């Protein structure tokens, strides 16, 4: 298991965080 595995695990998490930030900004 190399660092690439961690990257594939963090990518979806980062996408979710960005989506939440955008949804919050849109809600305001």
N, C-alpha and C positions, 0 to 999 in steps of 0.2 A: 504493500500500500504506500504509494508515494504522495507527494504534495498535491498532485492533480486530483486525487480523490477528495481532499479537503476543499479544493477549489470548486468542484462540482457540487459539493454540499453547501458551500457558502453562496454560490451564485443565486440559487432560488431564494435564499434568505434575504439577500440584498435586493432582489427584485420585489419581494414582498414589502420590505421596508420602504422602498421608493414608491410603491403603489399606495401605501398608507399615507406617506407624506403628501402625495398628490391629492389623495381623497380628502385629507384634512384641509389642505389649502383650498380645494374646491368647495368644501363645506363652509369655509369662512366666506 
